[in-house]
Amino acid sequence: MSTRSIVPFGPQHPVLPEPIHLDLVLEDEKVVEAIPSIGFVHRGLEILVQKREFTEYAYVAERICGICSYMHGMSYCDAVEHIMNVEIPDRAKYLRTIWSEMSRIHSHLLWLGLVADAFGFESLFMQSWRMREKILDMFEASTGGRVIFSVNQVGGVLKDMDSAMLNHFVAELGDVEKDLKVLSKTFLDDAAVNNRLRNVGFLTKQQAHDLSIVGPFMRASGIKRDIRQLGYNAYKDLEFEPITSEIGDSYARCDVRIREIFQSIDLIRQAVGKIPSGDIAAPIKGMPEGEHFTRVEQPRGEAIYYVKADGTKFIDRFRVRTPTFANIPGMLETLKGCQFADVPILVLTIDPCISCTER
Amino acid sequence: MTDGEIKVVTLDTLLVETMHFKEAGWRLMQICARSLKDNAGNEITYTFGDDLVMAHLRLIAEPDKKVPSVSHIYSSAFLYENEMHDLFGVEVEMMTLDFHGHLYRIKDAAPFKK
């Protein structure tokens, strides 16, 4: 007869850069249930929108997270632009797209490093983060910031990139692409990596749908959906197909993210080839009034931004449904039936961002 | 104007309308609460998705009225419902997993309530 016990996991754990707690119900070494607990660092940033002018809040929105910072600021501005009927210039849309895809590359490389560190492959971790440094250097060259860029404003963007800079970035990304081809062979073919990622943490297509999960976690279970298909920013002019896998295990999530990095490099190349000249911001008049849901495809998946304003300089309600918040139920499902030793890797394979979740 | 149609529901019709979405194969995308002025309660928006299409149900929950949980229909709803309880003070009945006000470890009860 198996022994049943409850083991607390987190909020402090070597694989968790941010705090989340799980009560793991074990039968011997097998997890039969996991009960989550979050809220250790909740900051109340959503309510701050009622105390900061709508133009200033773009900088607060960026600070929801240190990884998806750019997309939070961009999406807040997009939602406010919708209710103010502001059409931003095409060049601003392309610039937003380029920075968004650079954010996706740096986020996925960050994740590859973290997962390599979690299964003890230190050189793989260091190589992933060495490549990520190049992306951060590009952010610094184009915006002045490596984590918080503050280049979005309601109506467009604050900084431009000239053709020399854009061409230099394309060349740099060519080097990243070559390095990633080498690195991805280790991630996808190495026996030590395969032993930790293959055949663990399965989530079927039906489970992914029923639990409403999003992003690479969902696409690795075979659902072909990517919010960029809506055509926001410059995506309507760019050619891409959502990247999926039919396998649904931890290995598939790694595979999907690696292929998404190659896809992002391709999207940046396309955007640089098509970016129009012109203004980078449109003037805004009056105060926001109305409500709108904006959706974007963040590195971790679909994020939903809701704004409601009543014609004053303060937004009445700003709400962010982050991808990690949507993916927690899916993560709990993948843990059921796994071995206790696999829990840290499985938690990581959803690419959790607790900072976003504790907005 | 917003993305997706918003249908107004009442406490009596919320579960039936939610079930319609479930039976049609839609996913639950999010639940969002907004505190109304003058202690008029909360406006709760339930958002559903069919691939890239969105639709919403909107419920006005008067103060001291309990809202039925949709977590028996959509299991992922328990996080959103605990969140609106902790931040807005919305009382939700029959959640599949009830944190009893401890999803978020925050000092004040219902800090987002006006």
Contacts between the chains, C-beta under 8 A, distances in Angstrom:
chain1	res1	chain2	res2	distance
A	35	B	97	7.2
A	37	B	99	7.7
A	37	B	102	7.8
A	37	B	103	7.7
A	38	B	103	6.7
A	38	B	104	7.3
A	39	B	86	7.6
A	39	B	102	7.5
A	39	B	103	5.4
A	39	B	104	3.4
A	39	B	105	4.7
A	39	B	106	7.0
A	40	B	105	5.9
A	42	B	104	4.5
A	42	B	105	7.1
A	42	B	106	5.6
A	44	B	106	7.6
A	44	B	111	6.3
A	44	B	112	7.8
A	46	B	112	7.3
A	47	B	111	6.7
A	47	B	112	5.2
A	82	B	1	7.8
A	209	B	25	7.9
A	209	B	27	6.1
A	210	B	27	7.8
A	210	B	75	7.3
A	211	B	75	6.7
A	211	B	76	5.2
A	212	B	27	4.2
A	212	B	28	5.0
A	212	B	29	6.5
A	212	B	49	7.8
A	212	B	74	7.0
A	212	B	76	4.9
A	225	B	51	6.1
A	225	B	52	6.9
A	227	B	52	7.2
A	229	B	52	6.1
A	230	B	52	5.9
A	290	B	1	6.6
A	290	B	2	7.7
A	291	B	2	5.2
A	292	B	1	7.2
A	292	B	2	5.0
A	292	B	3	6.7
A	293	B	2	5.5
A	293	B	3	4.6
A	293	B	4	6.7
A	293	B	47	7.0
A	293	B	54	6.6
A	293	B	56	7.9
A	294	B	3	7.4
A	295	B	3	7.3
A	295	B	54	7.7
A	302	B	29	7.7
A	304	B	29	6.3
A	304	B	30	5.3
A	304	B	47	7.0
A	306	B	32	5.4
A	306	B	45	7.5
A	308	B	34	6.3
A	316	B	34	7.3
A	317	B	32	7.9
A	317	B	34	4.5
A	319	B	32	4.7
A	319	B	34	7.9
A	321	B	29	7.1
A	321	B	30	3.9
A	321	B	32	7.3
A	325	B	79	6.4
A	326	B	29	7.7
A	326	B	30	7.5
A	326	B	76	7.2
A	328	B	79	6.1
A	329	B	75	6.4
A	329	B	76	4.1
A	329	B	78	7.9
A	329	B	79	7.0
A	358	B	104	8.0
